[in-house]
Amino acid sequence: MTLLNRLFNRRSAPVYALPLLALAFLALVTLSAMFLRGARIDLTEHRQYTLSDGTRRILDRIEEPVKLQLYYSDKAARDLPQFRVYAQRVRELLEEVAARSHGKVTLQVIDPEPFSKDEENAAAHGLQGVPLGASGDTLYFGLVGTNSTDGETTMPFIQPDKEAFLEYDLAKLISTLAIDKKPVVAVLSDLPTGPGLDPLTNQPTMGWVLDRQLVELFELRRLQPEPTSIGPDVDLLMLIHPKNLSDDTLYAIDQYVLRGGHLLVFVDPVAEADPAGTRIDLSGQTQPVSSDLHTLFQAWGVQYDPGKVVLEAPQNSLQVQPDPNQPPVRNPALLGLRKTAFNAHDVITAGIETLNLSSAGALSVAADSPLKMEALVQSSSSSRLADAAAVRAAVADPGSLAEGFKEDGQEVRVIAARLSGVLKTAFPARRAAGQLVASKQPVNIVIVADTDLLSDRLWVQVQDFMGQQIFNPFANNADFVYNTVDNLVGNADLIAVRTRASANRPFERVDAIRGAAEQRYQAKEKQLRQQLDELEQKLAQLQPAAPGEPAPKLTREQQADLLKLQEQKLTTRRELRDVQHQLNADIESLGRRLKLINILGMPLLVVVVAGLIALRRRQQRRSGGA
C-alpha cells in the first residue's frame, strides 16, 4: 500500500492522467469508428443536410446502380469565395445522398481543367461552361447521372439562386434514371389544342405550341369524348375546359383520383379560345363558353363560380387594341401577373417570372372541405369579381371594364391551386365491381381557373424561317404548364420532396435599419430633389438656351436673382448629400458596435468566466483549510 500511495499521490497524478486520457481518447475513436460508422447529425438551423422523407423513399426503391458525376472547376473558382461555399454545400448534400443510398448511388467529383479530357467530356454531356471575365477561365458546375442501361440525365449548371430546389432537382434526376419509359399523360380537351382540321381552309393544323412541346416530353394519350374509364397506366389525367361531362365520365375521373391518380384541371368562366363562342343556336344565342366540374368540385369542397371573372386594377392589367384606329386600352380581364403573384415555395411556380391569363376565375375551399388548398397563382389585392356576361359583352370595348374600377375589399383571389388530402367518392350511391369509396392515400390535384393561358396568343410568337417554325415566348405560360405536368407525373415521394431553405444568412437587423432609415429620409430626399429641379429650371431660363448663343442681358435684379439661385442650388445639393450620407449612418453605427462586441466582448467574457472560476477555487481552498 505504501508503494501504491507513493506512485499515485497528488503530485504524480497529472503524470499518469495525461497518458490515460490519451488511451481513453484512442479507444473512444476506435469504438466510434466501429459502431457509429455512417452515423451523422445535422446541427444546421434549417437542417440543410437532412434529406426529405420523399427523397429517402426514392433512394430506398432504386433497383439498379446510379452513378453521379459532379463536374466542378475548383481551380477556376479560386477567386469566387461565395461560390466555393455554395459548391461545398452541394457536394456535401450529394455525399449525404450517396451515403443514404446504401451503395446504390456513387459520387465522383471531377475538376475539368482547360484543354483536358474531362473538359471535353463535360461539353459532350451538354454541361454549361461559364466564362469568367478577363481571366479567360471557364467555370463548370454541373451534374451528370447515368444508370446501367445507358440512361443519362444532366443538370447543365447548378445555379446558386435555385438552391431552395436543389434537393427536388436531385431527387427528380435520380427518379428519372429509375424509369425507362415516358410518363403517360391522358388528355380530355374540349378545346382545339392538338392537331386537327381547319374548317375554313380544310387544311390540317398542328395544334397549339404548348401541346406540341408536351408531345416531345411525355406520351400524350388523347381521350375520346365521354370516356367511361381511365387506364391504370395513366400517370396524369389532364382535363382542359370540361363542359357538361356525363355522370359516367365524372365517375371514371372520381375513381381514377381515389386510386391514386394525379389530376390537372383547367376550367374557365370565359374560354375565349372555345370555338363554341362563335356559334349561334336556333334561338339566336351564342353557345356557353364556361366550363366546370360541379359534381366533383361540390363533393370535394372546391368553390368555383363559372359565372365570375377576376378583374385586376388597370395598372396591373395588359393593354389591347381592339380598334386599329384607336390607341391601346387597358383590359382588366387580361392579367399580366408577375413574381409577387406566384408561390415562391412551390417547385411549380418558384421560377416563373411572368404569366398571362385572360378572363380567369377564382378558387377557394369550403370550411368543411377534406382538401387542403395551397395557392400557386393569385391576383393582387387590387382586384374584384365581375359577371362573366359583362366581360363577354365588353369584348369590343374592354376599356369600359376599367371605368370607375374599384376593388371589392378582398385581399387576393386564388387562380391556380394545389389541393391535397384524403377524399371520399362523389358517387356513394353507385355500386360497381372494385368501386373505391375513399382514397387510400392523400390525393394530388392541381386546378387552374383559366384555359386561355394555354393558347399561343398569350405567351408565344410563331414565325416561319426557311420552312421551319421558330417560337419566341414572351411569357412563362408554357413553363408553368410543363412544371405542373412534370411535377404531377412524378410519384408521390417526388411531389413530397420539400424545398430547402437557403443557407445564406441575410443581415436582417441591417436590412431593418436600412428600411427604417430609407423611410425616415425618403420624404426629405424627395423634397430636396424636387426643389433642386425647380432651381435648375429657373436657372435655365436666365442662362443661354444653347452653347454659342450670346448671353441675354440681365438687369441688376436678375443678376442678383441668378447669384441667389446658384447659392440655393449649392445649398440644396449639400443638404441632399447630407441626407444620402445619413441613410448609411445608422448602419455604420451598428457595424461599429458589432466590431466592438467581436473584438472586446469575447475576451471580456473569457476574463469574467476565468475570474469567477478562480474566485470559486479560492473559496473552496479557504473552506478546506478551515
Secondary structure as UniProt FT lines:
FT   HELIX           2..7
FT   TURN            10..12
FT   HELIX           13..35
FT   TURN            37..38
FT   TURN            45..46
FT   TURN            48..49
FT   HELIX           53..60
FT   STRAND          66..72
FT   TURN            74..79
FT   HELIX           81..100
FT   TURN            101..103
FT   STRAND          105..110
FT   TURN            114..115
FT   HELIX           117..124
FT   TURN            125..126
FT   STRAND          129..131
FT   HELIX           133..135
FT   STRAND          138..147
FT   TURN            148..149
FT   STRAND          152..155
FT   HELIX           160..165
FT   HELIX           166..177
FT   STRAND          184..189
FT   STRAND          196..197
FT   TURN            199..201
FT   STRAND          204..205
FT   HELIX           209..217
FT   STRAND          219..222
FT   TURN            232..233
FT   STRAND          236..240
FT   HELIX           247..258
FT   TURN            259..260
FT   STRAND          262..266
FT   TURN            272..273
FT   HELIX           275..278
FT   TURN            282..283
FT   HELIX           294..300
FT   STRAND          302..304
FT   TURN            306..307
FT   STRAND          308..312
FT   HELIX           314..316
FT   STRAND          317..320
FT   TURN            324..325
FT   STRAND          329..337
FT   HELIX           339..341
FT   TURN            344..345
FT   TURN            347..351
FT   STRAND          355..358
FT   STRAND          363..365
FT   TURN            367..368
FT   STRAND          372..378
FT   STRAND          383..387
FT   HELIX           388..393
FT   HELIX           398..402
FT   TURN            403..404
FT   STRAND          414..421
FT   TURN            428..429
FT   TURN            433..434
FT   STRAND          443..448
FT   HELIX           452..454
FT   HELIX           456..458
FT   STRAND          460..465
FT   TURN            466..467
FT   STRAND          468..473
FT   HELIX           477..489
FT   HELIX           492..496
FT   HELIX           508..542
FT   TURN            547..548
FT   HELIX           556..583
FT   HELIX           585..596
FT   HELIX           597..601
FT   HELIX           602..625
//
